[in-house]
Amino acid sequence: MYTQLSAAHIQELQAILGQEVITLDPEQLSLYSKDYTEDLSFLPELVVKATSTQMVSQLAKYCHEHKIALTCRGAGTGLSGACLPIKGGIVLSLEKMNKILAIDTVNHQAIVEPGVINDQLQQAVQELGLFYPQTQPAKAVVHWAAT
């Protein structure tokens, strides 16, 4: 069972994280209620746009201690509904944590923050002569043949 956010929770979170990263505006909350999954929408009570791993840690600890639902979200382009706040609570947006930290051309590895989108990474490795294959969702097409 999750706890609903109270005014006291919001004030505490603003003091811990800073007011500038917290969104309460209903229009903005609506944008974070869905992804590219068809016809699914779950309104969060609050959105936090984290800018550091320390902020993510502080928020996760607070939500755990107060039994507040926490849903992580990258760019919101997913097709599986994984970033939908089905229990309400807080959406932790990682969109501002969007830096490519390192690209190892020898071992073909990249260290990126969670808000890096595939196109951004693909372009960065392409400039180094590498290729990052993006996966597209499969669309099943069935052809019936008359017998």
N, C-alpha and C positions, 0 to 999 in steps of 0.2 A: 504494500500500500504506500502510495506516494503522498507527500504533503503538498498542499496548494501554497503558492507563494503569498505571503502577507506583505503589508506595507513595511513592516520591520525587516523582513528578509531583503526587500528591495533596497532599503536604506543601508543595511549592512553590506550588501554586495556593491553598492555605489561607493561606500567608504573603502572597501577592500580593493576593488578593481578600478575605480574611477568612473565618473558619470559618463564620460565621453565614449566608452565602449559598450554602454548598455542602451538597448532600444526597447521602448515601451509603446511607441506609436502604433496604433491599430493597423494602419495601412502598411507599415513596415513588417509588422508581425504576420500579416496575411501573406507577404512574399515568402516568408520562411515556413509557411504551413504546408508547402508542396514542393515537389521536384518535377521531373518530367514523367513520372508515373501518371497514367491516365486517371482522372477523376478522383484522386485521393487528396484530402486536405485535412490537416489537424493543426489547430491554432496553438502556438506556444504562448506562454504567459509573459515571456521575456526573451530577448535575444542578447547574447554577449558576443561581440566581435573581438576575439582575442588577438593580441599582438605579440605574445611571447609564451614560451613554454611555462614560465613561472605563473603567468596568469591562468593558463589552462589547469595547472596543478592546484592553484588556490581555489578555482571554481569547482573542480572535481571534488576536492576535500570538503568544501562547504556543502555541496549538494549531497555528498555521502553522509556527512554528519547530521544534516537536517532532513534526510530522506526526500529530497526533491529530484524529480525526474530530470535527467540530463541527456540530451540528444546531440551528438556531434554532426557537423555538416561541413562539407568542403565547398565546392562551387554550386551545389544543388542541381547538377546536370544528370544525376543518376536516374536509372530506369527501374530500380528495384524497390524504391520506397524506404531505403535504409536510413535516410536522413529525416524522415518524417517524425515529428514529435507526437507519437500516438498516445502518450500518457500526459500530454501537456507539458508543464514545467518549463525548462530553459533549453533553448537551442544554443549550442556553442558553435558559432560560426568561425571557421578557420580560414576564411577568404582573405584576410589581411596577412596571414602567414603564408606568403606566396613566393618565397625566394628559392632559387636553385643555389644550394650552398656549395656543392662541389660536383664535378663530373670527372670520373676516373676513366680516362681513355684506354688505359692498359687493361684493366679488369672489367671494363664495360659496366660500371656501376655509377649511380648518381645518388647524391644525398640531397633531398629536397624537403622543404617544409610542406605540411599537409594541404595547403591551399593552392599548390602548383597544379595547373591544369595540364592535361596531356599535350595539347597543342604547343604550349609554352616549352615544355620539356623536349618535344620532338624538334622544334625549331632550334633550340640551344645545342642539341647533340648533332643536328644536321650541319651546323656551322663548324663542327669539329670533324666532319667526315663520317659520322656515325648515323645510325638509323634506330629510332625508337618506334616499334610497331604499335599502333593503336588498335584496340579491338573495337569492333562495332557490334551492337547487339544483332544477333541472328534473327532473321525473319523467316519463319517457316512458310514455304509455299508448297502447296500440294496440287499436283496436276492429275486429274482423273482421265484415264483413257477409256474410250468406249471399246467394249469387246464384242 
